[in-house]
């Protein structure tokens, strides 16, 4: 079966590349993936794979039933949304939608899953169980398409015993993949702060209370408390935006701050939320101002199930050779696949897409991100192989 899948992945590679290029040229933002959804459905129809469309508006679930379909169920997930970035690559498949780009590789994920679907459908009489394909909207935007699809019962009817997904990794050379057991990616929350003081003419300091100074003290103290001092749990607190709409001689009434908080432990996450809010509000009060500290809950941490991940890693080593399967370090980035990982045994792994010799080295979320399209050979073939392997009893 392994050799059959490898042969099929290479046979269909040009088709898979064509799918990826179409998706890349027609990106759509989170929860607006209507044309993307229709295109994916057209391919599922072509492959004679039954599906349900319209989950969380644009999401799709398809089923490939082998022999004895109720014996075991494994789910494979790909995300579909793009980012609000203007592409600067000079390629024939450059984005045709101004200001929107597949800069995080979701076009690759969806194309690879469609390639795997074609392979798995072809060999469905040679494995037992059911493979559930999940094409998910809105990974890039809170509250995360995964959480909404779960609410719409994507993990039911039938219920998968485990779920797998892959993600492009431009810093890893094409031909390689990476795995990690246990804690892998952080939770992520968005922070929105409004600091209120009293505005006035800059030349009359007795008449105003500068909110910029209050906000500065809050930023410095939050940074000292949660970044400069050692933490018992991996933690990132960073502010990337500050707006104080005054002028050289105008002190504004208020200042807005925006940032992110990330960690690897849910109890610590809750504890820090309270500490940050209390610290900021106390500083503002002591300086004669007011602080409105809001935390928008994001994705939980992503944890890879040990048994599922070890099984997938072993299967990947068999498929690619042990030398092409790497151990991944923990990351403080976040992914809404984490919602699935909190529900059922999961494995989220990385697909090498870089090629230094070809100059394909730019990271995700950049305007010139691209991949070595040979990665789609492994992207489609490996996840098909992992799915069949996962259907076997543990």
NUSETOR-193504 format. One record per residue (C-alpha): residue in one letter; chain; y, x, z. Coordinates in steps of 0.05 Angstrom, whole numbers, padded with zeros to 5 digits. Example, Ala and Ser with C-alpha at 12.3 -4.5 7.8 and 13.67 -1.06 7.14 Angstrom:
residues 2
> aa/ch/yy/xx/zz
> A/A/-00090/00246/00156 $
> S/A/-00021/00273/00143 $
end
This chain:
residues 394
> aa/ch/yy/xx/zz
> X/A/00000/00000/00000 $
> X/A/00048/00057/00017 $
> X/A/00040/00087/-00053 $
> X/A/00047/00018/-00085 $
> X/A/00112/00007/-00049 $
> X/A/00139/00076/-00068 $
> X/A/00122/00064/-00141 $
> X/A/00154/-00005/-00140 $
> X/A/00217/00021/-00106 $
> X/A/00226/00073/-00160 $
> X/A/00208/00022/-00215 $
> X/A/00262/-00026/-00190 $
> X/A/00313/00026/-00171 $
> X/A/00359/00013/-00230 $
> X/A/00358/-00061/-00214 $
> X/A/00374/-00047/-00141 $
> X/A/00431/-00001/-00161 $
> X/A/00457/-00055/-00207 $
> X/A/00457/-00105/-00149 $
> X/A/00494/-00056/-00105 $
> X/A/00546/-00042/-00158 $
> X/A/00558/-00117/-00169 $
> X/A/00567/-00128/-00095 $
> X/A/00611/-00067/-00088 $
> X/A/00656/-00091/-00144 $
> X/A/00663/-00161/-00115 $
> X/A/00673/-00151/-00039 $
> X/A/00692/-00208/00007 $
> X/A/00720/-00207/00077 $
> X/A/00683/-00231/00139 $
> X/A/00662/-00304/00138 $
> X/A/00689/-00311/00067 $
> X/A/00627/-00284/00031 $
> X/A/00618/-00346/-00014 $
> X/A/00609/-00310/-00081 $
> X/A/00566/-00256/-00047 $
> X/A/00522/-00310/-00018 $
> X/A/00514/-00345/-00085 $
> X/A/00497/-00280/-00119 $
> X/A/00443/-00263/-00068 $
> X/A/00415/-00333/-00075 $
> X/A/00412/-00324/-00150 $
> X/A/00368/-00262/-00140 $
> X/A/00323/-00298/-00090 $
> X/A/00313/-00353/-00141 $
> X/A/00296/-00301/-00193 $
> X/A/00244/-00272/-00146 $
> X/A/00216/-00342/-00129 $
> X/A/00230/-00331/-00055 $
> X/A/00246/-00395/-00016 $
> X/A/00311/-00394/00023 $
> X/A/00361/-00433/00064 $
> X/A/00434/-00422/00049 $
> X/A/00496/-00443/00088 $
> X/A/00479/-00416/00157 $
> X/A/00547/-00400/00189 $
> X/A/00573/-00423/00120 $
> X/A/00552/-00363/00079 $
> X/A/00490/-00336/00114 $
> X/A/00421/-00339/00082 $
> X/A/00351/-00339/00109 $
> X/A/00291/-00328/00063 $
> X/A/00216/-00326/00078 $
> X/A/00162/-00285/00045 $
> X/A/00095/-00311/00069 $
> X/A/00034/-00268/00062 $
> X/A/-00037/-00289/00079 $
> X/A/-00044/-00324/00145 $
> X/A/00032/-00332/00150 $
> X/A/00034/-00354/00223 $
> X/A/-00004/-00292/00248 $
> X/A/00059/-00251/00260 $
> X/A/00132/-00255/00238 $
> X/A/00180/-00197/00229 $
> X/A/00254/-00204/00210 $
> X/A/00296/-00158/00167 $
> X/A/00371/-00163/00170 $
> X/A/00427/-00142/00123 $
> X/A/00501/-00156/00131 $
> X/A/00545/-00179/00073 $
> X/A/00619/-00173/00091 $
> X/A/00671/-00121/00069 $
> X/A/00734/-00092/00100 $
> X/A/00808/-00101/00087 $
> X/A/00815/-00032/00054 $
> X/A/00843/-00015/-00015 $
> X/A/00791/00028/-00051 $
> X/A/00813/00095/-00080 $
> X/A/00748/00115/-00113 $
> X/A/00751/00123/-00189 $
> X/A/00683/00092/-00207 $
> X/A/00660/00038/-00255 $
> X/A/00640/-00006/-00197 $
> X/A/00707/00000/-00161 $
> X/A/00728/-00062/-00122 $
> X/A/00759/-00115/-00166 $
> X/A/00788/-00152/-00105 $
> X/A/00854/-00120/-00085 $
> X/A/00856/-00097/-00013 $
> X/A/00782/-00110/-00001 $
> X/A/00727/-00058/-00003 $
> X/A/00655/-00047/00017 $
> X/A/00675/00013/00059 $
> X/A/00620/00005/00110 $
> X/A/00560/00001/00063 $
> X/A/00542/-00072/00072 $
> X/A/00534/-00076/-00004 $
> X/A/00480/-00023/00004 $
> X/A/00446/-00061/00060 $
> X/A/00444/-00126/00021 $
> X/A/00422/-00092/-00043 $
> X/A/00367/-00053/-00007 $
> X/A/00342/-00117/00026 $
> X/A/00340/-00153/-00041 $
> X/A/00302/-00094/-00069 $
> X/A/00253/-00097/-00012 $
> X/A/00247/-00172/-00021 $
> X/A/00226/-00163/-00093 $
> X/A/00174/-00111/-00072 $
> X/A/00147/-00152/-00014 $
> X/A/00142/-00215/-00056 $
> X/A/00102/-00177/-00107 $
> X/A/00051/-00155/-00055 $
> X/A/00051/-00217/-00010 $
> X/A/-00023/-00228/-00022 $
> X/A/-00038/-00160/00007 $
> X/A/-00010/-00169/00077 $
> X/A/-00017/-00220/00133 $
> X/A/00042/-00254/00167 $
> X/A/00112/-00273/00147 $
> X/A/00174/-00231/00132 $
> X/A/00239/-00266/00148 $
> X/A/00300/-00241/00110 $
> X/A/00368/-00251/00142 $
> X/A/00431/-00241/00100 $
> X/A/00486/-00245/00152 $
> X/A/00561/-00256/00146 $
> X/A/00617/-00229/00189 $
> X/A/00590/-00166/00221 $
> X/A/00660/-00135/00221 $
> X/A/00696/-00190/00257 $
> X/A/00691/-00221/00326 $
> X/A/00652/-00259/00350 $
> X/A/00603/-00228/00301 $
> X/A/00561/-00265/00250 $
> X/A/00498/-00246/00287 $
> X/A/00519/-00284/00349 $
> X/A/00536/-00345/00308 $
> X/A/00472/-00343/00268 $
> X/A/00432/-00338/00332 $
> X/A/00468/-00401/00357 $
> X/A/00448/-00435/00292 $
> X/A/00375/-00416/00308 $
> X/A/00363/-00361/00258 $
> X/A/00311/-00332/00307 $
> X/A/00272/-00397/00305 $
> X/A/00229/-00434/00255 $
> X/A/00192/-00387/00250 $
> X/A/00207/-00342/00310 $
> X/A/00202/-00267/00293 $
> X/A/00166/-00222/00342 $
> X/A/00214/-00165/00323 $
> X/A/00273/-00149/00278 $
> X/A/00292/-00087/00238 $
> X/A/00356/-00066/00203 $
> X/A/00383/-00003/00170 $
> X/A/00454/00024/00164 $
> X/A/00484/00075/00117 $
> X/A/00498/00143/00148 $
> X/A/00543/00186/00104 $
> X/A/00537/00248/00149 $
> X/A/00462/00248/00137 $
> X/A/00436/00275/00071 $
> X/A/00402/00227/00023 $
> X/A/00327/00229/00032 $
> X/A/00330/00228/00108 $
> X/A/00331/00173/00160 $
> X/A/00345/00173/00235 $
> X/A/00318/00136/00295 $
> X/A/00332/00131/00369 $
> X/A/00296/00096/00426 $
> X/A/00332/00056/00479 $
> X/A/00408/00055/00486 $
> X/A/00439/00072/00419 $
> X/A/00507/00039/00409 $
> X/A/00561/00015/00457 $
> X/A/00589/-00053/00474 $
> X/A/00658/-00064/00448 $
> X/A/00716/-00106/00473 $
> X/A/00787/-00116/00446 $
> X/A/00846/-00109/00494 $
> X/A/00912/-00144/00483 $
> X/A/00968/-00130/00533 $
> X/A/01039/-00157/00537 $
> X/A/01085/-00120/00585 $
> X/A/01149/-00158/00603 $
> X/A/01211/-00126/00631 $
> X/A/01284/-00142/00618 $
> X/A/01320/-00122/00555 $
> X/A/01391/-00099/00547 $
> X/A/01439/-00047/00520 $
> X/A/01410/00023/00527 $
> X/A/01477/00049/00553 $
> X/A/01474/00002/00613 $
> X/A/01411/00021/00652 $
> X/A/01430/-00020/00713 $
> X/A/01426/-00083/00671 $
> X/A/01355/-00075/00643 $
> X/A/01283/-00059/00663 $
> X/A/01252/-00021/00606 $
> X/A/01182/-00049/00589 $
> X/A/01168/00014/00549 $
> X/A/01168/00055/00613 $
> X/A/01123/00004/00648 $
> X/A/01075/00004/00588 $
> X/A/01075/00080/00587 $
> X/A/01056/00083/00661 $
> X/A/01001/00033/00649 $
> X/A/00973/00072/00590 $
> X/A/00974/00138/00628 $
> X/A/00942/00109/00690 $
> X/A/00887/00073/00651 $
> X/A/00873/00136/00613 $
> X/A/00870/00178/00676 $
> X/A/00825/00128/00712 $
> X/A/00774/00116/00657 $
> X/A/00777/00175/00609 $
> X/A/00803/00238/00645 $
> X/A/00760/00228/00707 $
> X/A/00684/00234/00697 $
> X/A/00649/00166/00692 $
> X/A/00579/00150/00715 $
> X/A/00565/00114/00649 $
> X/A/00588/00132/00578 $
> X/A/00656/00100/00570 $
> X/A/00712/00098/00519 $
> X/A/00780/00066/00532 $
> X/A/00831/00077/00477 $
> X/A/00896/00044/00455 $
> X/A/00914/00049/00382 $
> X/A/00975/00005/00378 $
> X/A/01040/-00002/00416 $
> X/A/01098/-00046/00393 $
> X/A/01165/-00046/00428 $
> X/A/01213/-00080/00381 $
> X/A/01278/-00050/00404 $
> X/A/01324/00002/00372 $
> X/A/01358/00067/00390 $
> X/A/01406/00030/00435 $
> X/A/01367/-00035/00446 $
> X/A/01316/-00043/00502 $
> X/A/01267/-00098/00484 $
> X/A/01245/-00153/00532 $
> X/A/01171/-00138/00522 $
> X/A/01120/-00090/00493 $
> X/A/01051/-00104/00463 $
> X/A/00992/-00058/00470 $
> X/A/00925/-00063/00434 $
> X/A/00862/-00023/00448 $
> X/A/00787/-00021/00455 $
> X/A/00739/-00013/00513 $
> X/A/00667/00010/00501 $
> X/A/00609/00026/00547 $
> X/A/00533/00026/00555 $
> X/A/00523/-00018/00616 $
> X/A/00538/-00092/00624 $
> X/A/00551/-00089/00699 $
> X/A/00598/-00030/00691 $
> X/A/00631/-00067/00633 $
> X/A/00647/-00126/00678 $
> X/A/00670/-00081/00734 $
> X/A/00718/-00042/00691 $
> X/A/00747/-00106/00661 $
> X/A/00769/-00126/00731 $
> X/A/00794/-00056/00749 $
> X/A/00835/-00048/00686 $
> X/A/00868/-00116/00694 $
> X/A/00884/-00105/00767 $
> X/A/00911/-00035/00755 $
> X/A/00957/-00056/00698 $
> X/A/00983/-00117/00734 $
> X/A/00997/-00078/00798 $
> X/A/01035/-00024/00761 $
> X/A/01078/-00075/00725 $
> X/A/01092/-00112/00790 $
> X/A/01111/-00049/00827 $
> X/A/01159/-00031/00771 $
> X/A/01191/-00100/00771 $
> X/A/01156/-00126/00709 $
> X/A/01100/-00172/00689 $
> X/A/01035/-00155/00653 $
> X/A/00992/-00204/00614 $
> X/A/00925/-00167/00606 $
> X/A/00875/-00202/00560 $
> X/A/00805/-00177/00543 $
> X/A/00770/-00207/00483 $
> X/A/00695/-00199/00493 $
> X/A/00661/-00166/00434 $
> X/A/00591/-00143/00420 $
> X/A/00542/-00122/00474 $
> X/A/00508/-00054/00474 $
> X/A/00453/-00042/00423 $
> X/A/00385/-00023/00451 $
> X/A/00326/-00004/00408 $
> X/A/00259/-00028/00435 $
> X/A/00215/00032/00450 $
> X/A/00150/00005/00422 $
> X/A/00181/-00024/00359 $
> X/A/00222/00038/00346 $
> X/A/00165/00087/00358 $
> X/A/00122/00047/00310 $
> X/A/00177/00046/00258 $
> X/A/00191/00121/00266 $
> X/A/00117/00137/00257 $
> X/A/00114/00094/00195 $
> X/A/00177/00128/00168 $
> X/A/00146/00196/00179 $
> X/A/00085/00174/00141 $
> X/A/00129/00147/00084 $
> X/A/00179/00204/00080 $
> X/A/00148/00263/00116 $
> X/A/00163/00283/00188 $
> X/A/00215/00333/00165 $
> X/A/00258/00277/00137 $
> X/A/00260/00235/00200 $
> X/A/00312/00256/00251 $
> X/A/00329/00239/00323 $
> X/A/00397/00205/00330 $
> X/A/00447/00216/00386 $
> X/A/00479/00158/00424 $
> X/A/00542/00131/00392 $
> X/A/00603/00096/00421 $
> X/A/00612/00056/00358 $
> X/A/00588/-00016/00358 $
> X/A/00547/-00064/00315 $
> X/A/00535/-00138/00321 $
> X/A/00461/-00126/00308 $
> X/A/00464/-00115/00384 $
> X/A/00461/-00190/00393 $
> X/A/00392/-00191/00361 $
> X/A/00371/-00131/00403 $
> X/A/00388/-00170/00466 $
> X/A/00342/-00227/00444 $
> X/A/00279/-00196/00414 $
> X/A/00248/-00126/00405 $
> X/A/00291/-00090/00354 $
> X/A/00298/-00027/00314 $
> X/A/00364/-00007/00283 $
> X/A/00359/00058/00244 $
> X/A/00402/00101/00198 $
> X/A/00394/00113/00124 $
> X/A/00420/00179/00097 $
> X/A/00469/00167/00040 $
> X/A/00509/00232/00036 $
> X/A/00504/00288/-00014 $
> X/A/00546/00350/-00001 $
> X/A/00531/00381/-00068 $
> X/A/00558/00320/-00103 $
> X/A/00618/00315/-00056 $
> X/A/00593/00250/-00026 $
> X/A/00615/00263/00045 $
> X/A/00668/00212/00063 $
> X/A/00657/00169/00124 $
> X/A/00652/00094/00131 $
> X/A/00716/00053/00138 $
> X/A/00753/00101/00091 $
> X/A/00783/00084/00023 $
> X/A/00739/00135/-00013 $
> X/A/00672/00121/00020 $
> X/A/00614/00121/-00028 $
> X/A/00539/00136/-00028 $
> X/A/00488/00175/-00067 $
> X/A/00454/00115/-00100 $
> X/A/00386/00150/-00096 $
> X/A/00388/00126/-00024 $
> X/A/00372/00056/-00050 $
> X/A/00303/00081/-00069 $
> X/A/00289/00096/00004 $
> X/A/00331/00038/00028 $
> X/A/00289/-00014/-00008 $
> X/A/00222/00020/-00004 $
> X/A/00223/00043/00068 $
> X/A/00245/-00023/00099 $
> X/A/00191/-00059/00059 $
> X/A/00140/-00009/00085 $
> X/A/00165/-00015/00156 $
> X/A/00161/-00091/00152 $
> X/A/00089/-00090/00129 $
> X/A/00072/-00039/00182 $
> X/A/00107/-00081/00236 $
> X/A/00064/-00141/00217 $
> X/A/00003/-00103/00240 $
> X/A/-00018/-00114/00313 $
> X/A/00013/-00064/00361 $
end
